[in-house]
Structure formats: C-alpha cells, structure tokens
Amino acid sequence: MATVTLEPGDLTPAQAARVLTLLNAAASAQALAEAIEIPGELDIGVRLAQRLLDARAALGGRFTELAQVRAVRLIGAERFTEICAAALGLDPRRWITQIGNFSDQQAQIEARLARLSTLAESAAAAREGARVDLVASPQPLWLGQALELRVLCTDAAGRPLPGRRVTVTTSLGVLEAAFGFAVTRAAGITVRTGADGSARLDLRLTPPDGLGAEQQALLEGELDALDPQADSAADLGPALFALAQRYTAERAGTLRAALDLYARQYKGVFVDRLNFGGAGVAFPVETSVLRADLHPADGAASLAHAVLAAQHRNWVGAWLDALAEYVASQAALDAALAGAGQRGNTGQRLVDDIVAEAQVFVARQPGIAAQWAAQRRVDGAMQRYLARQTEQLDLPTRLTLHAQLAGAAAQITPDSIGTLAAVAQAKSELGARIEQVGGVSGALADEIRGIRSEVATRADEVSRNAAGVAEQARQVQADRAAVSADRAAVAADRQRVDTRTAEFDSRYATFTTQYDDFNSRYEGFTVDYGRFQTDYAQFSTDAGQFRTEFSNLNTRVTVAETGISGLQTRTTTLDQQVGTLNTRTGALDQRVTTLDSQRTALVREVGTLRTDVNSIRR
C-alpha cells in the first residue's frame, strides 16, 4: 500500500525497541493481525502474523533486532513499513493520500498551463505568420554525392527571420552542418538562421563504415563525370567501363576502397542475387524524407515546418555489371579451361588443372568487388566447360569432372588459393612417385595401381578436408579477433570496476558520516512530528481554501478561453470592416479627385465671368 517504505536501519534504537515489543508481546496470530490492522487496507493478515510467530519461535521466542523481522519470508518492504507504522502509532495512508491528491492537482494545473502556453505560442505564430521553406539541390544526383539543403524562414510579409532555431531531420543518411571549423554530423541537427533568414546543410548517404576525406573527394570526382539525367546503364556504358578500369589499375587503392565500401553495402542486393548482371537497366532510387521545424525564441515547440523528399540514384549495381564485363575481358577464362582439357590429362589431374586456371583468374583481381565478379565468372565458365568441352573425354574422366568441378568452383576464393595449391602439388608429387616405381614387376605394378587408386580417393578426401580446414582457420581467426576485442573490453571493464570501487569506498565513508548525522537528526524528528500534526491540520484548512481558489481559477481559465475565442471572432470581423473601410476610402479619394477637377473648372469659369463683367463695365 505504502510507496514511502522503511528499512530496519531507518529507525532509531528507541523506535526499534517499540516495534520489537509489539511483536514479542503478541500472544496469538489473531492478536498480532489486529494490532497491525489498518482500516480499509490489505495489511499483513492472520497468515503472515502466524509466519512471524513461527519465526519468533525459531529464534528462541523473541526477536532481538529488526533485521530478523525483515528477513521473514513474504515480509517485504511494504509489509515491514506497515508493521513499524502500527507499532509507532502512524497512519501511512495519510502519507500517500494527501500527497497523491496534491500531485494530481499539480499535474492538472501544469497541464492547463502547458495548454495555455501552447495557445499563446500558436497565437504568436499566427500574428507573426512565420513560414519555413526547405530547398534541395541538385536533383537528381548520384548516391555518394552531397545534397545541398537550404532552409529559409520568413514572416507573413516575406521578410527574413534571422537568428531563429531550426531543427532538420532525415530518415536516411547523415546531415552535415559547418560552423567555423567545427562540423556536426547527425541524423538530426539544430541550426540558426543568418541575417538573410536562411541556413545551409549537406545530406550524404555514405556506407555504414564511413568514408575518409580523400576517399570522398575521389569518389565525388568520379561521380561528377556521370550524367545524372541518364535513363539507364546503357547510356553510361563507356563511363562505367572506364570507372571499372580505374578501379583495377589504381595503385594507391583509395578510390578502390571507397567503391568496395559501397559494393559491400549493397552486396546482398546486386551480387548475391540469382541473376548476376543487368542491374543497371533502371537505376534504383534511395529516398530520404527531410523535415525542418522552426522553433520559437525559447522552447521546443514547432511554429512552422516543411517536409521534402530527396532522391539519390543508386549506381552501384550498374557499375558492378560493368566491372564484371571488364574483369571478363581481361582474361580468356573459357579458353584457359579448354586448354587445360587439351593437355591430355584425365581424372583428378584434369580437375587440378582447371581449378588452378580458376585460381589464377581470381588471384589477379585487386579488390573485393572484382573478386566477387571473378567468382561468379568462374562459376559460369565451369558450367559452360562441363556442357561443351567434355564430349571428347572418356566416361570415367567425364563422371569424375561432373562430380568434383562443381564443388571445387565453390572453394575458389582468394583465401583458399594457398590450401588448394598445396593439395594439388601433393597429388602431383604422389602421382609422379607412383609412376617411377611402376616398372618393378607386373604383380607389384598391379598392387601399386590399386594403392594409387586408393591414394587418389584419399587425396580427394584430403582436398575436401583442406577446404574444411581453411574454413575452420578463417573461423579461428575471426574468433581470435573477437577474443582480442573481448579481452580489451574486459580490461576496460576491470579498470572501470576498480575506479568505481574506489569511488564507492570514498562515498561509503561519506555515507557513514552522513548516516550518523541522520540518526541525530531523526531523534529530533519524533519531537517535530507533534508539531507536524498541528501544522497538518492547518494544511488541511489551507488545502480546502486551495481547492476553492483552484475552482475559481478553472472558471477564470474557461472565461479566458472564451474571451480568446471571442477576440479571434472580433479580429476577423475587424479585418472585414477594415477591408470595407479601405474600399470606401478608395471611393472617397476618387470623389475628392473629381471634386478638385470640378473646382478647378469652376475657378476658370469665374475668371472668365469676371473678365466679361469688366468688359461690360467698360
């Protein structure tokens, strides 16, 4: 029931003695439950009272300290507080009920004040006529290029609003804002408008690992050469092919690393699909939703906002297709596999020759994107070889090729080249040694042929085991890197634990001193509590008066809201009347102009009349 709970150490020795006296004097569970009865509340009850008596009996018939009471099963902080309150003559319901009522009333007042504040800010925004516009350029642009954003804040008359805070957020990518030499990068940035009421930011869609400044500059330089208005990869074929050529020929590897980061990010989209190639028929689009919120001079409310959808065209798939085409043009893999079949080898030696040609092809590629393209090229070339180049081979060799080449193709990666080459060398040396002793005798030769066949079979098993060992080696390296990272984390955690232990020791010494002071002050609390009861009676009276005044405040707030609504209606009527007055003023101005013209004509006629009168008089 109580949310303000007590622990054994919170009571003074005198108070603890009163609680222990109550518990030790109870003759039955029913009597103990009635002694701790709190009207209208679910307190310890008869069962928990009996549990207390059982614990008391187990301790020799008496509780000697409050910690023994707190340790009884099902006597939690709430029940322990109720036992102490009953023994000391306190009513914990008053602690919570009055505080809860006051908290509820305070929450209601704060909610109404927040509502009035929102209405005031809305009225201020309506009077100011604040507006925010969000403009992005250039559009369209390529993935990796910087999109320039301009935020413009104006009032109802179109005048700029300088020095205003504007928060810009994006659903995709990272925003960049520069202030002096400091650059802020985040998905949401708050900036201030300049003298012209505007602020400028950049939006970049970079890989998760990020790009260095030199990588970003080189990549943007290459992307600037691509026409952003191109409809498909066919329109950019020569430019993409040239970019693939620069990727493989670059010595420093800076541009290659940047392109590999994008290739890794979109590997699952463009490389691991079933049909490799043809991704650039239509460029995919990465869309970022941008929002700008204009804030008041103080506060986080949004006086006005603007939303904009920006698009980056994804060139990665089209470039990977061009890279695959370039990689294929640099080595005649199909011819190399066909040449391996024409050297006269059969069986496992032919498999080794074909795998060696594929290894050389993959090993020549300088980056991971090119290696992925080469791997897919190897798969296709081996399938074509099995379909076209095995008709002239004998049946055992053909069956061996079909059984082993498909598995061997999947094992050809830059990491497995050394392992596969070693296995192939071991097979070659073993075959040569067997051939050297082939002429000892006919019977021995037959035996050697049988052994050779068994060795070839075991060599196949060794090849498969080597592939497994290579995979396990890669896993071990990954685990070793993870363990190293974990060790560093453990060392850092241990250092933090040592620091916190030292802090804890220091704080515990301070706590002991403060706790002694608390015990002294708590003695005075029992004396002050009587005064508190008197003051609380006065508080109840003041609370009644507060409720009355709060009711009056509600009435006044309602009247104020009604007055604001009437003021808005009158303002609308006044605007209409001002419009009518402007119309009538224009008509009056026209009539005054006509009257001036007529007066001028009348003056001329009077002058003429005077001239005629003077003539008649003469």
C-alpha positions, 0 to 999 in steps of 0.5 A: 500500500505504502510507496514511502517504505522503511528499512530496519536501519531507518529507525532509531534504537528507541523506535526499534525497541517499540516495534520489537515489543509489539511483536514479542508481546503478541500472544496469538496470530489473531492478536498480532493481525489486529494490532497491525490492522489498518482500516480499509487496507490489505495489511499483513493478515492472520497468515503472515502474523502466524509466519512471524510467530513461527519465526519468533519461535525459531529464534528462541521466542523473541526477536532481538533486532529488526533485521530478523523481522525483515528477513521473514519470508513474504515480509517485504518492504511494504509489509515491514513499513506497515508493521513499524507504522502500527507499532509507532502509532502512524497512519501511512495512508495519510502519507500517500493520500494527501500527497497523491491528491496534491500531485494530481492537482499539480499535474492538472494545473501544469497541464492547463498551463502547458495548454495555455502556453501552447495557445499563446505560442500558436497565437504568436505564430499566427500574428507573426505568420512565420513560414519555413521553406526547405530547398534541395539541390541538385536533383537528381544526383548520384548516391555518394554525392552531397545534397545541398539543403537550404532552409529559409524562414520568413514572416507573413510579409516575406521578410527574413527571420534571422537568428531563429532555431531550426531543427532538420531531420532525415530518415536516411543518411547523415546531415552535415552542418559547418560552423567555423571549423567545427562540423556536426554530423547527425541524423538530426541537427539544430541550426540558426538562421543568418541575417538573410533568414536562411541556413545551409546543410549537406545530406550524404548517404555514405556506407555504414563504415564511413568514408575518409576525406580523400576517399570522398573527394575521389569518389565525388570526382568520379561521380561528377563525370556521370550524367545524372539525367541518364535513363539507364546503364546503357547510356553510361556504358563507356563511363562505367567501363572506364570507372571499372578500369580505374578501379583495377589499375589504381595503385594507391587503392583509395578510390578502390576502397571507397567503391568496395565500401559501397559494393559491400553495402549493397552486396546482398542486393546486386551480387548475391542475387540469382541473376548476376548482371543487368542491374543497371537497366533502371537505376534504383532510387534511395529516398530520404524524407527531410523535415525542418521545424522552426522553433520559437525564441525559447522552447521546443515547440514547432511554429512552422515546418516543411517536409521534402523528399530527396532522391539519390540514384543508386549506381552501384549495381550498374557499375558492378555489371560493368566491372564484371564485363571488364574483369571478363575481358581481361582474361580468356577464362573459357579458353584457359579451361579448354586448354587445360582439357587439351593437355591430355590429362584425365581424372583428378589431374584434369580437375587440378588443372582447371581449378588452378586456371580458376585460381589464377583468374581470381588471384589477379583481381585487386579488390573485393568487388572484382573478386566477387565478379571473378567468382561468379565468372568462374562459376559460369565458365565451369558450367559452360566447360562441363556442357561443351568441352567434355564430349571428347573425354572418356566416361570415367574422366567425364563422371569424375569432372561432373562430380568434383568441378562443381564443388571445387568452383565453390572453394575458389576464393582468394583465401583458399588459393594457398590450401588448394595449391598445396593439395594439388602439388601433393597429388602431383608429387604422389602421382609422379612417385607412383609412376617411377616405381611402376616398372618393378614387376607386373604383380607389384605394378598391379598392387601399386595401381590399386594403392594409387587408386586408393591414394587418389580417393584419399587425396580427394578426401584430403582436398575436401578436408583442406577446404574444411580446414581453411574454413575452420582457420578463417573461423579461428581467426575471426574468433581470435579477433573477437577474443582480442576485442573481448579481452580489451573490453574486459580490461576496460571493464576491470579498470572501470570496476576498480575506479568505481570501487574506489569511488564507492569506498570514498562515498561509503565513508561519506555515507557513514558520516552522513548516516550518523548525522541522520540518526541525530537528526531523526531523534529530533524528528519524533519531537517535530512530528507533534508539531507536524500534526498541528501544522497538518491540520492547518494544511488541511484548512489551507488545502480546502481554501486551495481547492476553492481558489483552484475552482475559481481559477478553472472558471477564470481559465474557461472565461479566458478561453472564451474571451480568446475565442471571442477576440479571434471572432472580433479580429476577423470581423475587424479585418472585414470592416477594415477591408470595407473601410479601405474600399470606401476610402478608395471611393472617397479619394476618387470623389475628392479627385473629381471634386478638385477637377470640378473646382478647378473648372469652376475657378476658370469659369469665374475668371472668365465671368469676371473678365466679361463683367469688366468688359461690360463695365467698360 
